[in-house]
Amino acid sequence: MLGKSDNIKDLNLIGNGTTVEGKIKSQGSIRIDGKLNGELFANENIFVGESGDVDGALQARSITIGGKVQGTVTATEKLVLETKSKVHGEIKAAKLVIDEGAVFDGKCTMADGKQQSQQKPAQKP
């Protein structure tokens, strides 16, 4: 799940057997192997391990999900749903990878950040 280019020293961890409730903001990357009830905003990457369980919202540059997520997932660059992942809710990503065996039930919107910011509301006649 972690690539060679990921800087491990800047990785925050919510370990297996740990439950966190509330809103989390991280300047770097974060890995969830425990339970999160709430919101997580990371400037870099979010990794949800196979034992990870999220009920809430995730937002980061890149997100990789190997566990369970129920809620809204927003990846400004890339979202990966690994083989054993189960995602229920809304996902938004510029790039989306869904491995065989992954489960996704919900709404998906794909647009990069530039396209989203350039979209204008429809004008009334």
Backbone as CSV, one residue per row, in Angstrom:
resi,resn,N_x,N_y,N_z,CA_x,CA_y,CA_z,C_x,C_y,C_z
1,MET,0.821,-1.180,0.000,0.000,0.000,0.000,0.871,1.251,0.000
2,LEU,1.951,1.253,0.715,2.868,2.386,0.706,3.881,2.199,-0.396
3,GLY,4.051,3.214,-1.215,5.013,3.138,-2.300,6.399,3.560,-1.848
4,LYS,7.391,3.326,-2.707,8.767,3.684,-2.385,8.945,5.181,-2.219
5,SER,8.110,5.970,-2.894,8.243,7.419,-2.820,7.582,8.016,-1.587
6,ASP,6.813,7.227,-0.831,6.160,7.744,0.364,7.167,7.897,1.490
7,ASN,7.109,9.047,2.160,8.021,9.335,3.255,7.413,8.822,4.554
8,ILE,7.932,7.710,5.061,7.368,7.042,6.241,7.458,7.931,7.481
9,LYS,8.487,8.733,7.623,8.630,9.546,8.837,7.529,10.596,8.955
10,ASP,6.889,10.964,7.842,5.810,11.944,7.864,4.437,11.292,7.895
11,LEU,4.377,9.978,8.142,3.121,9.242,8.144,2.563,9.165,9.564
12,ASN,1.325,9.618,9.731,0.619,9.494,11.000,-0.198,8.213,10.951
13,LEU,-0.454,7.610,12.113,-1.105,6.302,12.150,-2.226,6.256,13.180
14,ILE,-3.365,5.726,12.755,-4.435,5.346,13.671,-4.420,3.828,13.651
15,GLY,-3.846,3.234,14.690,-3.571,1.811,14.713,-4.781,0.929,14.935
16,ASN,-4.614,-0.353,14.601,-5.636,-1.369,14.803,-5.992,-1.412,16.283
17,GLY,-7.284,-1.444,16.591,-7.734,-1.452,17.977,-7.962,-0.058,18.545
18,THR,-7.682,0.978,17.752,-7.872,2.366,18.184,-9.111,2.936,17.510
19,THR,-9.929,3.669,18.286,-11.099,4.351,17.742,-10.929,5.846,17.963
20,VAL,-11.132,6.614,16.890,-11.032,8.064,16.950,-12.357,8.652,16.498
21,GLU,-12.866,9.651,17.250,-14.095,10.331,16.879,-13.822,11.815,16.765
22,GLY,-14.331,12.441,15.685,-14.171,13.879,15.513,-13.560,14.239,14.180
23,LYS,-12.953,15.430,14.136,-12.372,15.978,12.911,-10.850,15.985,13.044
24,ILE,-10.171,15.442,12.020,-8.700,15.390,12.012,-8.202,16.143,10.788
25,LYS,-7.179,16.988,10.982,-6.500,17.669,9.881,-5.028,17.317,9.969
26,SER,-4.449,16.888,8.836,-3.041,16.493,8.806,-2.326,17.207,7.665
27,GLN,-1.162,17.768,7.947,-0.356,18.421,6.921,0.298,17.387,6.006
28,GLY,0.516,16.175,6.522,1.174,15.122,5.755,0.209,14.025,5.359
29,SER,0.676,12.782,5.491,-0.115,11.595,5.149,-0.559,10.894,6.421
30,ILE,-1.610,10.102,6.307,-2.121,9.377,7.467,-2.621,8.003,7.023
31,ARG,-2.397,7.005,7.881,-2.856,5.643,7.625,-3.829,5.257,8.732
32,ILE,-4.955,4.647,8.329,-5.975,4.226,9.285,-6.072,2.711,9.253
33,ASP,-5.700,2.080,10.357,-5.884,0.639,10.521,-6.922,0.360,11.600
34,GLY,-7.370,1.417,12.286,-8.388,1.305,13.320,-9.714,1.844,12.825
35,LYS,-10.478,2.447,13.736,-11.821,2.959,13.435,-11.825,4.475,13.528
36,LEU,-12.412,5.141,12.519,-12.580,6.590,12.528,-14.044,6.916,12.325
37,ASN,-14.622,7.649,13.273,-15.979,8.178,13.155,-15.846,9.688,13.075
38,GLY,-15.935,10.242,11.871,-15.795,11.688,11.733,-15.208,12.066,10.395
39,GLU,-14.379,13.120,10.408,-13.823,13.659,9.180,-12.305,13.663,9.242
40,LEU,-11.682,13.388,8.106,-10.224,13.413,8.000,-9.842,14.190,6.753
41,PHE,-9.059,15.250,6.940,-8.552,16.066,5.848,-7.030,16.010,5.903
42,ALA,-6.389,15.524,4.840,-4.932,15.430,4.780,-4.432,16.159,3.533
43,ASN,-3.339,16.895,3.680,-2.761,17.601,2.530,-2.101,16.648,1.551
44,GLU,-1.658,15.499,2.018,-0.958,14.535,1.158,-1.840,13.329,0.861
45,ASN,-1.577,12.199,1.525,-2.241,10.934,1.204,-2.984,10.366,2.409
46,ILE,-4.023,9.600,2.112,-4.723,8.830,3.141,-4.687,7.376,2.697
47,PHE,-4.325,6.498,3.622,-4.324,5.056,3.394,-5.272,4.434,4.410
48,VAL,-6.266,3.688,3.945,-7.151,2.939,4.839,-6.773,1.482,4.665
49,GLY,-6.144,0.901,5.695,-5.706,-0.491,5.630,-6.875,-1.461,5.648
50,GLU,-6.587,-2.749,5.432,-7.638,-3.772,5.394,-8.460,-3.805,6.669
51,SER,-7.857,-3.508,7.827,-8.600,-3.504,9.084,-9.198,-2.129,9.378
52,GLY,-8.954,-1.152,8.510,-9.475,0.198,8.704,-10.974,0.268,8.449
53,ASP,-11.651,1.102,9.256,-13.097,1.246,9.174,-13.427,2.726,9.390
54,VAL,-13.944,3.385,8.360,-14.232,4.817,8.427,-15.716,5.057,8.216
55,ASP,-16.310,5.845,9.113,-17.691,6.284,8.975,-17.648,7.802,9.001
56,GLY,-17.632,8.420,7.812,-17.522,9.869,7.742,-16.956,10.320,6.415
57,ALA,-16.144,11.373,6.448,-15.615,11.972,5.220,-14.092,11.903,5.184
58,LEU,-13.558,11.610,3.997,-12.114,11.614,3.765,-11.819,12.585,2.628
59,GLN,-10.759,13.382,2.785,-10.341,14.273,1.707,-8.829,14.389,1.722
60,ALA,-8.198,14.153,0.552,-6.743,14.234,0.421,-6.361,14.312,-1.047
61,ARG,-5.071,14.509,-1.282,-4.547,14.526,-2.648,-4.746,13.152,-3.279
62,SER,-4.325,12.102,-2.578,-4.425,10.731,-3.056,-4.947,9.854,-1.917
63,ILE,-5.883,8.959,-2.242,-6.477,8.086,-1.220,-6.456,6.652,-1.728
64,THR,-5.994,5.736,-0.863,-6.007,4.306,-1.159,-6.827,3.618,-0.069
65,ILE,-7.834,2.847,-0.476,-8.718,2.191,0.487,-8.599,0.681,0.344
66,GLY,-8.272,0.026,1.461,-8.196,-1.418,1.503,-9.242,-1.999,2.440
67,GLY,-9.858,-1.141,3.255,-10.837,-1.571,4.250,-12.234,-1.068,3.923
68,LYS,-12.965,-0.617,4.972,-14.356,-0.195,4.818,-14.473,1.318,5.001
69,VAL,-15.257,1.935,4.133,-15.549,3.366,4.250,-17.015,3.577,3.938
70,GLN,-17.688,4.320,4.821,-19.063,4.740,4.575,-19.089,6.248,4.721
71,GLY,-19.390,6.947,3.614,-19.417,8.403,3.650,-18.927,8.987,2.349
72,THR,-18.331,10.175,2.441,-17.858,10.896,1.260,-16.340,10.810,1.167
73,VAL,-15.837,10.442,-0.004,-14.401,10.318,-0.248,-14.042,11.264,-1.395
74,THR,-13.118,12.202,-1.141,-12.709,13.167,-2.158,-11.199,13.125,-2.323
75,ALA,-10.746,12.730,-3.508,-9.320,12.683,-3.838,-9.074,13.673,-4.972
76,THR,-8.266,14.696,-4.721,-8.039,15.706,-5.757,-7.218,15.149,-6.916
77,GLU,-6.446,14.088,-6.670,-5.673,13.465,-7.748,-6.144,12.046,-8.056
78,LYS,-5.952,11.101,-7.117,-6.199,9.689,-7.430,-6.833,8.959,-6.256
79,LEU,-7.817,8.108,-6.570,-8.474,7.249,-5.591,-8.320,5.807,-6.049
80,VAL,-7.840,4.940,-5.142,-7.665,3.519,-5.438,-8.514,2.709,-4.459
81,LEU,-9.380,1.847,-4.998,-10.146,0.906,-4.180,-9.513,-0.458,-4.386
82,GLU,-8.856,-0.961,-3.334,-8.167,-2.240,-3.435,-9.141,-3.406,-3.349
83,THR,-8.646,-4.610,-3.636,-9.448,-5.820,-3.771,-10.441,-6.063,-2.644
84,LYS,-10.046,-5.867,-1.394,-10.923,-6.178,-0.262,-11.683,-4.964,0.259
85,SER,-11.627,-3.849,-0.453,-12.285,-2.629,0.026,-13.794,-2.693,-0.179
86,LYS,-14.510,-1.978,0.718,-15.958,-1.829,0.627,-16.262,-0.364,0.890
87,VAL,-16.768,0.317,-0.141,-17.057,1.746,-0.030,-18.528,1.979,-0.336
88,HIS,-19.219,2.644,0.592,-20.630,2.985,0.438,-20.759,4.490,0.633
89,GLY,-21.222,5.181,-0.399,-21.380,6.632,-0.288,-21.037,7.322,-1.578
90,GLU,-20.450,8.499,-1.458,-20.125,9.322,-2.617,-18.617,9.435,-2.761
91,ILE,-18.119,9.209,-3.982,-16.694,9.392,-4.235,-16.499,10.444,-5.326
92,LYS,-15.443,11.252,-5.147,-15.070,12.285,-6.107,-13.574,12.157,-6.319
93,ALA,-13.149,12.028,-7.575,-11.721,11.866,-7.857,-11.420,12.260,-9.293
94,ALA,-10.193,12.738,-9.510,-9.741,13.026,-10.875,-9.425,11.718,-11.595
95,LYS,-8.801,10.772,-10.870,-8.475,9.449,-11.416,-8.999,8.405,-10.441
96,LEU,-9.565,7.330,-10.986,-10.161,6.285,-10.161,-9.677,4.919,-10.616
97,VAL,-9.201,4.113,-9.657,-8.785,2.742,-9.925,-9.597,1.838,-8.997
98,ILE,-10.323,0.881,-9.582,-11.090,-0.077,-8.782,-10.578,-1.469,-9.106
99,ASP,-9.920,-2.103,-8.121,-9.388,-3.453,-8.310,-10.526,-4.470,-8.322
100,GLU,-10.298,-5.592,-9.023,-11.279,-6.669,-9.059,-11.531,-7.166,-7.644
101,GLY,-12.795,-7.291,-7.279,-13.170,-7.745,-5.944,-13.589,-6.604,-5.028
102,ALA,-13.236,-5.378,-5.368,-13.647,-4.224,-4.570,-15.146,-4.012,-4.710
103,VAL,-15.762,-3.483,-3.649,-17.194,-3.210,-3.670,-17.402,-1.703,-3.538
104,PHE,-18.159,-1.131,-4.474,-18.516,0.284,-4.398,-20.006,0.414,-4.639
105,ASP,-20.697,1.086,-3.711,-22.126,1.309,-3.821,-22.378,2.777,-3.528
106,GLY,-22.743,3.541,-4.555,-22.994,4.956,-4.325,-22.872,5.771,-5.587
107,LYS,-22.495,7.024,-5.410,-22.390,7.984,-6.509,-20.922,8.320,-6.752
108,CYS,-20.555,8.428,-8.029,-19.176,8.747,-8.393,-19.150,9.956,-9.316
109,THR,-18.279,10.917,-9.002,-18.051,12.078,-9.849,-16.567,12.137,-10.160
110,MET,-16.232,12.248,-11.455,-14.821,12.325,-11.836,-14.558,13.624,-12.575
111,ALA,-13.687,14.440,-12.005,-13.240,15.691,-12.622,-12.010,16.150,-11.861
112,ASP,-11.030,16.678,-12.590,-9.865,17.174,-11.877,-10.190,18.521,-11.243
113,GLY,-9.349,18.982,-10.354,-9.575,20.224,-9.630,-9.765,21.412,-10.541
114,LYS,-9.056,21.459,-11.674,-9.177,22.572,-12.615,-10.574,22.594,-13.222
115,GLN,-11.081,21.415,-13.616,-12.410,21.351,-14.216,-13.482,21.755,-13.211
116,GLN,-13.343,21.304,-11.960,-14.332,21.610,-10.937,-14.380,23.108,-10.659
117,SER,-13.222,23.769,-10.608,-13.199,25.194,-10.298,-13.663,26.043,-11.475
118,GLN,-13.585,25.515,-12.709,-13.988,26.273,-13.883,-15.474,26.128,-14.197
119,GLN,-16.126,25.144,-13.590,-17.541,24.950,-13.846,-18.333,26.103,-13.246
120,LYS,-19.273,26.641,-14.042,-20.108,27.745,-13.581,-21.533,27.271,-13.506
121,PRO,-22.304,27.788,-12.551,-23.704,27.387,-12.479,-24.465,27.833,-13.729
122,ALA,-25.464,27.055,-14.090,-26.277,27.390,-15.251,-27.017,28.690,-14.997
123,GLN,-27.056,29.545,-16.022,-27.742,30.817,-15.881,-29.201,30.648,-16.252
124,LYS,-30.056,31.344,-15.534,-31.489,31.277,-15.804,-31.801,32.194,-16.986
125,PRO,-32.733,31.767,-17.862,-33.081,32.595,-19.030,-33.795,33.870,-18.653
